């Protein structure tokens, strides 16, 4: 046990988790907990920072990166992706607000969104509504009954007469949120005015406009969420806006952690198959051909079932619902990575077959340079553009894959917030009368924004790193 700053850091070897006990302003102990997916997220950030450091001294990589920074569409989409990543990182910092509550683990995002998390209604309510979505029999103070819409416990509870006051109250609170957001942006501009500007004036204006619009929308939505359920509530009365925000982390994890699993196998097998050929190439081709012959859905379903059976037989190791859901999410990323590396492996094999015949590689072999050094120093740097393009292009397809898998109940745990689970729950709501549309719409809008930003950024990266466009 080691003392660090304001708290105590200790490592729980049995549960493979690192915890930090600190004292909050109320004097209660806060236990920081790192889940397996949290650890991989931080590892991925370290890898990205390592690549950024590696790119600094590479002139052939600096040119396409500068081209990306001068592209308005690419920088706007990259800015939107950064907002999603920021939300995902806040949701990846987990802690226990009180050590006495051994099973309660929340994130920093949960702590900040406490009103949304705790303001649970009885059942469905429409966006910005102050009453439930269905009529019920109400008992009036005089003892009589009335068939009417019950008032919500939290949404619009500050209104005395919702029918007359609600429209103007929403407008006033929206304007108040916008003014606070503009004040926050003005403060940020004062702090960042001495920072290095973007290379392109047009790209800089586009990025600034995107930041202003996004911050204003998010801040206004967060401000309004203190008074209304801005995207309504679901069947159990939980805020849909909170569900959509929490689902961002799941979408990002599926797209990034799967890549973290896929890349080592794809790069290693692709380079080895293309460079050595012969029996090495035959074995690797046999492996990925056999793997492609297995239906991916069946393989994922079997893996998830094995994880569920293991957790059922070792309940003492999974005392928290969040820990169980985290393990299932981790294994889903692992199995998606195992089944999705073959496409990139084929591309790298074909590119390596071409590069091994280049003059500089032949010269290195003639000078007696070890083959491992040739692979690392001459082949690998020249296929990194393919790796980068494939990673960005595959991100959006993996996010959509999670939605499809969760829709057919073989994706993430049902207790995990994800757009796929929201869509899965909304399919029964769409058959109601009156129609409950907001859960499906919220999942669609958030997923569409993330996938569209990823696709636009992928197109920019592909254009920048495409060797055929070097002269443009």
C-alpha positions as CSV (number, residue, x, y, z in Angstrom):
1,X,0.0,0.0,0.0
2,X,1.5,3.3,-1.1
3,X,0.5,6.9,-0.1
4,X,0.2,9.2,-3.1
5,X,-0.8,12.9,-2.6
6,X,-4.2,13.1,-1.1
7,X,-5.0,9.5,-1.1
8,X,-3.8,5.9,-0.9
9,X,-3.0,3.8,-3.9
10,X,-3.2,0.0,-3.7
11,X,-3.3,-2.9,-6.2
12,X,-5.9,-5.6,-5.8
13,X,-4.1,-8.5,-7.3
14,X,-7.0,-11.0,-6.9
15,X,-9.4,-8.8,-8.9
16,X,-6.7,-7.4,-11.2
17,X,-7.8,-3.8,-10.5
18,X,-5.9,-0.8,-9.4
19,X,-7.7,1.4,-6.9
20,X,-7.1,4.7,-5.3
21,X,-8.8,5.8,-2.1
22,X,-9.2,9.6,-1.8
23,X,-11.2,11.9,0.4
24,X,-13.8,14.1,-1.2
25,X,-15.1,17.4,0.1
26,X,-17.7,15.6,2.2
27,X,-15.0,13.5,4.0
28,X,-16.2,10.2,2.3
29,X,-13.8,7.8,0.8
30,X,-13.7,7.6,-3.0
31,X,-12.3,4.4,-4.5
32,X,-10.9,4.8,-8.0
33,X,-11.4,1.5,-10.0
34,X,-9.9,0.7,-13.3
35,X,-11.9,-1.9,-15.3
36,X,-10.4,-4.0,-18.0
37,X,-11.8,-1.8,-20.8
38,X,-10.6,1.3,-19.0
39,X,-7.1,-0.1,-18.9
40,X,-7.2,-0.8,-22.7
41,X,-8.5,2.6,-23.4
42,X,-5.6,4.2,-21.6
43,X,-3.2,1.8,-23.3
44,X,-4.7,2.8,-26.7
45,X,-4.2,6.5,-25.8
46,X,-0.6,5.8,-25.0
47,X,-0.2,4.0,-28.4
48,X,-1.7,7.0,-30.2
49,X,0.6,9.4,-28.4
50,X,3.5,7.1,-29.3
51,X,2.6,7.2,-33.0
52,X,2.2,11.0,-32.8
53,X,5.8,11.1,-31.4
54,X,6.9,8.7,-34.2
55,X,5.4,10.9,-36.9
56,X,7.3,14.0,-35.8
57,X,10.5,13.0,-37.4
58,X,9.1,11.5,-40.6
59,X,8.9,13.9,-43.5
60,X,7.0,11.5,-45.7
61,X,4.3,11.3,-43.0
62,X,4.3,15.0,-42.2
63,X,3.1,15.9,-45.7
64,X,-0.2,13.9,-45.6
65,X,-0.8,15.1,-42.0
66,X,-0.5,18.7,-43.1
67,X,-2.8,18.0,-46.0
68,X,-5.4,16.7,-43.5
69,X,-5.1,19.9,-41.4
70,X,-5.9,22.0,-44.4
71,X,-9.0,20.1,-45.3
72,X,-12.2,21.7,-43.9
73,X,-14.3,18.6,-44.1
74,X,-11.6,16.5,-42.4
75,X,-10.9,19.0,-39.6
76,X,-14.7,19.5,-38.9
77,X,-15.2,15.7,-38.7
78,X,-12.1,15.3,-36.6
79,X,-13.4,18.0,-34.2
80,X,-16.7,16.2,-33.8
81,X,-14.9,12.9,-33.2
82,X,-12.9,14.7,-30.4
83,X,-16.1,15.6,-28.7
84,X,-17.3,12.0,-28.8
85,X,-13.9,10.8,-27.5
86,X,-14.0,13.3,-24.6
87,X,-17.4,12.0,-23.5
88,X,-16.0,8.4,-23.8
89,X,-13.0,9.2,-21.7
90,X,-15.1,10.8,-19.0
91,X,-17.2,7.7,-18.9
92,X,-14.0,5.5,-18.6
93,X,-12.9,7.0,-15.3
94,X,-14.7,4.8,-12.8
95,X,-14.8,5.1,-9.0
96,X,-16.9,4.1,-6.0
97,X,-18.4,7.1,-4.3
98,X,-18.4,5.3,-1.0
99,X,-16.3,2.3,0.0
100,X,-19.1,0.9,2.1
101,X,-21.1,0.3,-1.1
102,X,-19.0,-2.4,-2.6
103,X,-21.1,-3.1,-5.7
104,X,-21.7,0.6,-6.8
105,X,-19.2,1.7,-9.4
106,X,-19.9,4.9,-11.4
107,X,-17.9,7.1,-13.8
108,X,-17.1,10.7,-13.8
109,X,-19.7,11.2,-16.4
110,X,-22.3,9.5,-14.1
111,X,-21.3,11.9,-11.3
112,X,-21.7,15.0,-13.5
113,X,-25.0,13.6,-14.9
114,X,-26.4,12.7,-11.5
115,X,-29.7,14.6,-12.1
116,X,-30.3,12.6,-15.3
117,X,-29.3,9.3,-13.6
118,X,-31.5,9.9,-10.6
119,X,-34.6,11.5,-12.1
120,X,-36.4,8.4,-13.0
121,X,-40.1,8.6,-13.9
122,X,-42.8,5.9,-13.7
123,X,-42.9,5.0,-17.4
124,X,-42.9,6.7,-20.9
125,X,-42.9,10.4,-21.3
126,X,-42.4,12.4,-24.5
127,X,-39.5,14.8,-25.1
128,X,-40.0,18.1,-23.0
129,X,-43.2,16.7,-21.6
130,X,-44.4,17.4,-18.1
131,X,-46.9,14.5,-18.0
132,X,-46.7,10.8,-18.7
133,X,-47.4,9.6,-22.2
134,X,-50.5,7.5,-21.3
135,X,-53.6,8.4,-19.3
136,X,-54.3,6.9,-15.9
137,X,-57.0,7.0,-13.3
138,X,-56.1,9.8,-10.9
139,X,-57.6,10.3,-7.5
140,X,-58.3,14.0,-6.9
141,X,-58.0,15.7,-3.4
142,X,-61.7,15.7,-3.0
143,X,-61.8,11.9,-3.4
144,X,-63.1,11.7,-7.0
145,X,-61.3,10.0,-9.8
146,X,-60.3,11.4,-13.2
147,X,-59.0,9.9,-16.4
148,X,-56.0,12.1,-17.2
149,X,-52.3,12.4,-17.8
150,X,-50.3,12.2,-14.5
151,X,-47.7,14.8,-13.8
152,X,-44.1,13.7,-13.9
153,X,-42.1,13.6,-10.7
154,X,-39.1,15.6,-12.2
155,X,-39.8,16.7,-15.7
156,X,-41.4,20.2,-15.6
157,X,-42.2,19.9,-11.9
158,X,-41.2,23.6,-11.4
159,X,-44.2,24.6,-13.6
160,X,-47.5,25.5,-12.0
161,X,-49.5,25.4,-15.2
162,X,-47.5,23.5,-17.9
163,X,-50.0,24.1,-20.7
164,X,-49.5,27.9,-20.4
165,X,-45.9,28.1,-19.1
166,X,-44.0,25.3,-20.7
167,X,-43.3,26.8,-24.2
168,X,-42.0,30.1,-22.8
169,X,-40.1,28.4,-20.1
170,X,-38.3,26.1,-22.6
171,X,-37.3,29.2,-24.7
172,X,-36.0,31.1,-21.7
173,X,-34.0,28.2,-20.4
174,X,-32.6,27.5,-23.9
175,X,-31.5,31.1,-24.2
176,X,-30.0,31.0,-20.7
177,X,-28.0,27.9,-21.7
178,X,-26.8,29.5,-24.9
179,X,-25.6,32.6,-23.0
180,X,-23.7,30.5,-20.5
181,X,-22.2,28.5,-23.4
182,X,-21.1,31.6,-25.2
183,X,-19.6,32.9,-21.9
184,X,-17.6,29.7,-21.5
185,X,-16.4,29.9,-25.1
186,X,-15.3,33.5,-24.6
187,X,-13.3,32.4,-21.6
188,X,-11.7,29.5,-23.6
189,X,-10.8,31.9,-26.4
190,X,-9.0,34.2,-24.0
191,X,-7.0,31.3,-22.6
192,X,-6.1,29.8,-26.0
193,X,-5.5,33.0,-28.0
194,X,-1.7,32.6,-27.7
195,X,-1.8,29.0,-29.0
196,X,-0.4,28.2,-32.4
197,X,-3.1,28.6,-35.1
198,X,-4.1,26.0,-37.7
199,X,-2.1,26.1,-40.9
200,X,-5.1,27.0,-43.0
201,X,-7.4,30.0,-42.3
202,X,-10.4,28.3,-44.0
203,X,-9.9,25.1,-41.9
204,X,-9.4,27.2,-38.8
205,X,-12.7,29.0,-39.3
206,X,-14.5,25.8,-40.0
207,X,-13.1,24.2,-36.8
208,X,-14.0,27.2,-34.7
209,X,-17.5,27.3,-36.1
210,X,-17.9,23.6,-35.3
211,X,-16.6,24.1,-31.8
212,X,-19.0,27.0,-31.2
213,X,-22.1,25.1,-32.5
214,X,-21.3,21.9,-30.7
215,X,-20.5,23.5,-27.4
216,X,-23.7,25.6,-27.6
217,X,-25.9,22.6,-28.4
218,X,-24.3,20.4,-25.7
219,X,-24.3,23.0,-23.0
220,X,-27.9,24.1,-23.8
221,X,-29.0,20.4,-23.8
222,X,-27.2,19.8,-20.5
223,X,-28.8,22.9,-18.9
224,X,-32.3,22.0,-20.1
225,X,-31.8,18.4,-18.9
226,X,-31.9,19.8,-15.3
227,X,-35.5,20.7,-15.8
228,X,-36.9,18.4,-18.5
229,X,-36.4,15.1,-20.1
230,X,-35.3,16.6,-23.4
231,X,-35.5,13.2,-25.3
232,X,-38.2,11.7,-23.2
233,X,-38.1,8.6,-21.0
234,X,-38.3,4.8,-21.8
235,X,-40.5,2.1,-20.5
236,X,-39.0,2.1,-17.0
237,X,-38.9,5.9,-16.8
238,X,-35.1,6.3,-17.4
239,X,-34.0,9.4,-19.3
240,X,-33.3,8.6,-23.0
241,X,-30.8,11.5,-23.3
242,X,-28.7,9.9,-20.6
243,X,-28.9,6.6,-22.3
244,X,-27.7,8.0,-25.6
245,X,-24.8,9.9,-24.0
246,X,-23.7,6.8,-22.1
247,X,-23.9,4.7,-25.3
248,X,-21.1,6.8,-26.8
249,X,-18.4,4.9,-24.8
250,X,-19.7,1.6,-25.9
251,X,-19.6,2.6,-29.6
252,X,-16.1,4.0,-29.3
253,X,-14.9,0.9,-27.4
254,X,-16.2,-1.4,-30.1
255,X,-14.6,0.6,-32.8
256,X,-11.2,1.2,-31.1
257,X,-10.5,-1.8,-28.9
258,X,-11.4,-4.2,-31.7
259,X,-8.8,-2.4,-33.8
260,X,-6.3,-2.8,-30.9
261,X,-6.9,-6.6,-31.1
262,X,-7.0,-6.8,-34.8
263,X,-3.9,-4.8,-35.8
264,X,-1.1,-7.0,-34.3
265,X,-2.4,-10.1,-36.0
266,X,-3.1,-8.4,-39.3
267,X,0.3,-6.7,-39.5
268,X,2.3,-9.7,-38.3
269,X,0.6,-12.3,-40.5
270,X,0.3,-10.0,-43.5
271,X,4.0,-9.0,-43.5
272,X,5.2,-12.6,-42.8
273,X,3.1,-14.1,-45.6
274,X,4.2,-11.6,-48.2
275,X,7.8,-11.5,-47.3
276,X,8.7,-15.1,-46.7
277,X,6.2,-16.8,-49.0
278,X,6.6,-20.5,-49.3
279,X,5.2,-22.7,-46.5
280,X,4.8,-19.6,-44.2
281,X,2.5,-18.0,-46.8
282,X,0.6,-21.3,-47.2
283,X,-0.1,-21.7,-43.4
284,X,-1.2,-18.1,-43.0
285,X,-3.5,-18.3,-46.0
286,X,-5.0,-21.5,-44.6
287,X,-5.6,-19.8,-41.3
288,X,-7.5,-16.8,-42.5
289,X,-9.3,-18.8,-45.2
290,X,-10.5,-21.3,-42.6
291,X,-11.5,-18.4,-40.3
292,X,-13.5,-16.7,-43.0
293,X,-15.4,-20.0,-43.7
294,X,-16.8,-19.9,-40.2
295,X,-20.0,-17.7,-39.9
296,X,-19.0,-14.7,-37.8
297,X,-22.4,-14.5,-36.0
298,X,-22.2,-18.1,-34.9
299,X,-18.7,-17.6,-33.6
300,X,-19.6,-14.5,-31.7
301,X,-22.7,-16.2,-30.2
302,X,-20.7,-19.2,-29.1
303,X,-18.0,-16.9,-27.5
304,X,-20.6,-14.8,-25.6
305,X,-22.3,-18.0,-24.4
306,X,-19.0,-19.3,-23.0
307,X,-18.4,-16.0,-21.2
308,X,-21.9,-16.1,-19.7
309,X,-21.4,-19.7,-18.5
310,X,-18.0,-18.9,-17.0
311,X,-19.4,-15.9,-15.1
312,X,-22.3,-18.0,-13.9
313,X,-19.9,-20.6,-12.5
314,X,-17.6,-17.9,-10.8
315,X,-20.1,-15.5,-9.4
316,X,-17.8,-14.6,-6.5
317,X,-15.4,-13.0,-9.0
318,X,-18.1,-10.8,-10.6
319,X,-19.9,-9.2,-7.7
320,X,-20.8,-6.0,-9.7
321,X,-23.2,-5.7,-12.6
322,X,-20.9,-3.2,-14.2
323,X,-17.9,-5.6,-13.9
324,X,-19.9,-8.4,-15.5
325,X,-21.0,-6.2,-18.3
326,X,-17.5,-4.9,-18.8
327,X,-16.1,-8.4,-19.2
328,X,-18.7,-9.3,-21.8
329,X,-17.9,-6.1,-23.7
330,X,-14.2,-6.9,-23.6
331,X,-14.8,-10.4,-25.0
332,X,-17.1,-9.0,-27.7
333,X,-14.2,-6.7,-28.7
334,X,-11.8,-9.6,-28.7
335,X,-14.0,-11.9,-30.8
336,X,-14.7,-9.1,-33.3
337,X,-11.0,-8.4,-33.5
338,X,-10.2,-12.1,-34.1
339,X,-12.8,-12.3,-36.9
340,X,-12.0,-9.0,-38.6
341,X,-8.2,-9.0,-39.1
342,X,-8.3,-11.1,-42.3
343,X,-9.2,-8.3,-44.7
344,X,-6.3,-6.1,-43.7
345,X,-4.0,-9.1,-43.6
346,X,-4.7,-9.7,-47.3
347,X,-4.0,-6.1,-48.2
348,X,-0.7,-6.1,-46.3
349,X,0.3,-9.4,-47.9
350,X,-0.3,-8.1,-51.4
351,X,1.6,-4.9,-50.6
352,X,4.5,-6.8,-49.1
353,X,4.8,-9.0,-52.2
354,X,5.3,-5.8,-54.2
355,X,7.7,-4.1,-51.8
356,X,10.0,-7.2,-51.4
357,X,10.9,-6.8,-55.1
358,X,11.8,-3.1,-54.8
359,X,15.4,-2.1,-55.4
360,X,16.1,-0.9,-51.9
361,X,14.9,-4.1,-50.4
362,X,16.9,-6.2,-52.8
363,X,20.0,-4.0,-52.0
364,X,19.5,-4.5,-48.3
365,X,19.3,-8.3,-48.8
366,X,22.4,-8.2,-51.0
367,X,24.3,-6.3,-48.2
368,X,23.5,-9.1,-45.7
369,X,21.0,-7.1,-43.6
370,X,19.0,-9.5,-41.4
371,X,15.5,-10.3,-42.7
372,X,13.9,-9.2,-39.5
373,X,15.5,-5.8,-39.8
374,X,14.4,-5.5,-43.4
375,X,10.9,-6.1,-42.4
376,X,10.9,-3.5,-39.6
377,X,13.0,-0.8,-41.2
378,X,12.0,-1.1,-44.9
379,X,8.7,-3.0,-45.3
380,X,6.7,-1.9,-42.2
381,X,7.0,1.9,-42.6
382,X,5.9,1.6,-46.3
383,X,2.7,-0.2,-45.5
384,X,1.6,2.1,-42.6
385,X,-0.5,4.2,-44.8
386,X,-2.6,1.2,-45.6
387,X,-2.9,0.3,-41.9
388,X,-4.0,3.9,-41.1
389,X,-6.5,4.0,-43.9
390,X,-8.0,0.6,-43.0
391,X,-8.3,1.5,-39.3
392,X,-10.2,4.6,-39.9
393,X,-12.4,3.0,-42.5
394,X,-13.2,0.0,-40.3
395,X,-14.2,2.1,-37.3
396,X,-17.6,3.0,-38.6
397,X,-18.4,-0.5,-39.7
398,X,-17.6,-1.8,-36.2
399,X,-19.8,0.7,-34.6
400,X,-22.7,-0.4,-36.8
401,X,-21.8,-4.1,-36.1
402,X,-22.4,-3.5,-32.4
403,X,-25.8,-2.1,-33.1
404,X,-26.7,-5.1,-35.3
405,X,-25.3,-7.7,-32.8
406,X,-27.1,-6.1,-29.8
407,X,-30.3,-6.0,-31.8
408,X,-30.2,-9.8,-32.1
409,X,-29.2,-10.2,-28.5
410,X,-25.6,-11.5,-29.0
411,X,-23.9,-8.1,-28.5
412,X,-23.1,-6.3,-25.3
413,X,-24.8,-7.1,-22.0
414,X,-28.4,-6.0,-21.7
415,X,-27.4,-3.8,-18.8
416,X,-24.8,-2.0,-20.8
417,X,-25.9,1.3,-22.4
418,X,-25.5,1.0,-26.1
419,X,-27.3,2.3,-29.2
420,X,-27.9,-1.4,-30.2
421,X,-29.7,-2.1,-26.9
422,X,-31.7,1.1,-27.4
423,X,-32.8,0.0,-30.9
424,X,-33.5,-3.5,-29.6
425,X,-35.8,-2.1,-26.9
426,X,-37.4,0.4,-29.3
427,X,-38.7,-2.3,-31.7
428,X,-41.5,-3.2,-29.3
429,X,-42.2,0.5,-28.5
430,X,-42.8,1.2,-32.2
431,X,-45.8,-1.1,-32.1
432,X,-47.5,0.8,-29.3
433,X,-50.4,3.1,-29.7
434,X,-49.7,5.9,-29.4
435,X,-46.3,5.5,-31.1
436,X,-43.1,5.8,-28.9
437,X,-40.5,7.1,-31.3
438,X,-37.9,9.0,-29.3
439,X,-35.7,6.1,-28.2
440,X,-35.1,4.9,-31.7
441,X,-34.7,8.4,-33.0
442,X,-32.1,9.3,-30.3
443,X,-30.1,6.2,-30.9
444,X,-30.2,6.8,-34.7
445,X,-29.1,10.5,-34.4
446,X,-26.2,9.9,-32.1
447,X,-25.0,6.8,-34.0
448,X,-25.4,8.7,-37.3
449,X,-23.4,11.6,-36.1
450,X,-20.5,9.4,-34.9
451,X,-20.5,7.2,-38.1
452,X,-20.8,10.2,-40.4
453,X,-17.9,12.0,-38.8
454,X,-15.8,8.9,-38.9
455,X,-16.6,8.3,-42.6
456,X,-15.8,11.9,-43.6
457,X,-12.6,11.8,-41.6
458,X,-11.7,8.4,-43.2
459,X,-12.2,9.9,-46.7
460,X,-9.8,12.7,-45.8
461,X,-7.2,10.3,-44.4
462,X,-7.5,8.1,-47.5
463,X,-7.0,11.1,-49.9
464,X,-4.1,12.4,-47.9
465,X,-2.2,9.1,-47.6
466,X,-3.0,7.7,-51.1
467,X,0.4,7.6,-52.9
468,X,-1.4,8.2,-56.3
469,X,-2.5,11.6,-55.1
470,X,1.0,12.8,-54.1
471,X,1.1,15.3,-56.9
472,X,-2.2,17.0,-56.0
